[in-house]
């Protein structure tokens, strides 16, 4: 006969966090809104210092807006980021991707740029065109 043993409560307690489980960690009060697939809001809450929230395993990819980037860090597995920005800073479209947390790219994601300037500015000349000056 083959002996099998079920895991005990003691072994379950020492299992490290799953590497793909992203957690939000509040170091100060901060508002967060998390959206899942299709832009559906799955979490909209003010976390207080010491609060944590596990990002769901299903329904992603997830993106977050945080109202106090200096009061929130993320973790995935054994990796925890520093605060996501300055105290009071707003960050939008933060990808809650475990790989981004582990490799640090979540910290350097550029914020969406909203500008009315053209992508390539037209050339600017500070001196009059000599050909047009001569034709007068």
Wavefront OBJ file of the C-alpha trace (Angstrom):
o trace
v 0.000 0.000 0.000
v 1.111 3.583 -0.618
v 1.142 5.917 2.341
v -0.078 9.436 1.681
v -0.258 12.299 4.080
v -2.455 15.338 3.812
v -0.836 18.717 4.423
v -1.288 19.894 7.960
v -2.283 23.357 9.116
v 1.311 23.884 10.261
v 2.763 23.432 6.769
v 0.077 25.635 5.193
v 0.993 28.507 7.522
v 4.598 28.699 6.305
v 3.874 28.668 2.569
v 5.255 31.871 1.019
v 2.873 34.113 -0.906
v 2.085 32.905 -4.412
v 4.452 34.587 -6.882
v 1.528 35.718 -9.041
v -0.537 37.154 -6.160
v -0.329 40.950 -6.241
v -1.097 42.684 -2.940
v -1.745 46.355 -2.213
v -0.143 47.642 1.007
v -1.185 50.983 2.492
v 1.475 52.876 4.433
v -0.864 55.860 4.757
v -4.514 56.534 3.973
v -5.018 56.362 0.212
v -7.915 55.989 -2.195
v -7.562 53.237 -4.772
v -9.747 52.170 -7.649
v -8.999 48.908 -9.428
v -10.524 48.037 -12.787
v -10.559 44.609 -14.361
v -11.247 43.336 -17.851
v -13.417 45.672 -19.885
v -12.905 48.561 -17.472
v -15.220 47.107 -14.822
v -14.529 48.539 -11.355
v -13.747 45.668 -8.983
v -12.494 47.693 -6.006
v -13.026 51.326 -5.009
v -11.984 52.013 -1.443
v -9.939 54.169 0.919
v -7.243 52.009 2.469
v -5.958 53.059 5.883
v -2.335 52.706 7.030
v -1.640 49.012 7.609
v -4.459 47.785 5.337
v -3.757 45.260 2.587
v -5.864 44.091 -0.347
v -5.241 41.038 -2.547
v -5.759 41.621 -6.274
v -8.124 38.899 -7.536
v -6.566 35.988 -9.406
v -9.341 36.031 -12.035
v -10.937 38.801 -14.071
v -7.833 40.729 -15.143
v -5.766 42.287 -16.437
v -6.164 44.853 -13.668
v -5.214 48.528 -13.680
v -5.342 50.885 -10.727
v -5.706 54.576 -10.010
v -4.218 55.627 -6.679
v -4.942 58.964 -5.017
v -1.895 59.013 -2.722
v 0.970 57.229 -4.471
v 3.245 57.929 -1.500
v 0.955 55.881 0.731
v 0.810 52.689 -1.328
v 3.224 49.922 -2.256
v 2.660 46.644 -4.095
v 3.993 43.152 -3.598
v 4.122 39.973 -5.659
v 5.518 36.873 -4.011
v 8.471 37.977 -1.893
v 9.091 41.258 -3.773
v 7.654 44.512 -2.382
v 7.952 47.833 -4.201
v 8.744 51.135 -2.534
v 5.910 53.673 -2.385
v 4.477 54.235 -5.873
v 5.233 57.971 -5.858
v 5.317 61.145 -3.811
v 2.821 61.697 -0.978
v -0.375 63.116 -2.441
v 0.592 62.265 -6.032
v -2.064 60.660 -8.236
v -1.038 57.763 -10.493
v -3.367 56.400 -13.128
v -3.318 53.224 -15.211
v -0.902 51.399 -12.906
v -0.748 47.819 -14.176
v -1.266 45.289 -11.389
v 0.822 42.695 -13.182
v 2.903 40.386 -10.966
v 5.824 40.437 -13.413
v 5.840 44.250 -13.399
v 5.979 44.240 -9.600
v 8.808 41.685 -9.536
v 10.959 43.370 -12.207
v 10.266 46.917 -11.004
v 8.668 48.144 -14.239
v 5.500 49.078 -12.312
v 7.571 51.895 -10.760
v 8.657 53.357 -14.093
v 5.441 53.075 -16.088
v 4.995 56.418 -17.799
v 1.809 58.219 -16.976
v -0.402 58.742 -20.005
v 0.573 62.021 -21.611
v -2.323 64.294 -22.393
v -1.085 67.104 -24.578
v -2.433 69.180 -27.431
v 1.005 69.713 -28.950
v 1.843 67.777 -32.132
v 4.138 64.805 -31.659
v 6.761 66.433 -33.908
v 6.823 70.226 -33.659
v 7.161 72.116 -36.940
v 10.600 73.608 -37.561
v 10.930 77.103 -36.167
v 13.106 79.669 -37.917
v 14.214 82.733 -35.994
v 15.613 84.537 -39.041
v 13.705 85.604 -42.164
v 14.104 83.439 -45.245
v 16.817 85.114 -47.380
v 15.124 84.086 -50.659
v 11.835 85.796 -49.759
v 13.681 88.875 -48.474
v 15.453 89.313 -51.846
v 12.293 88.902 -53.946
v 10.638 92.064 -52.572
l 1 2 3 4 5 6 7 8 9 10 11 12 13 14 15 16 17 18 19 20 21 22 23 24 25 26 27 28 29 30 31 32 33 34 35 36 37 38 39 40 41 42 43 44 45 46 47 48 49 50 51 52 53 54 55 56 57 58 59 60 61 62 63 64 65 66 67 68 69 70 71 72 73 74 75 76 77 78 79 80 81 82 83 84 85 86 87 88 89 90 91 92 93 94 95 96 97 98 99 100 101 102 103 104 105 106 107 108 109 110 111 112 113 114 115 116 117 118 119 120 121 122 123 124 125 126 127 128 129 130 131 132 133 134 135 136
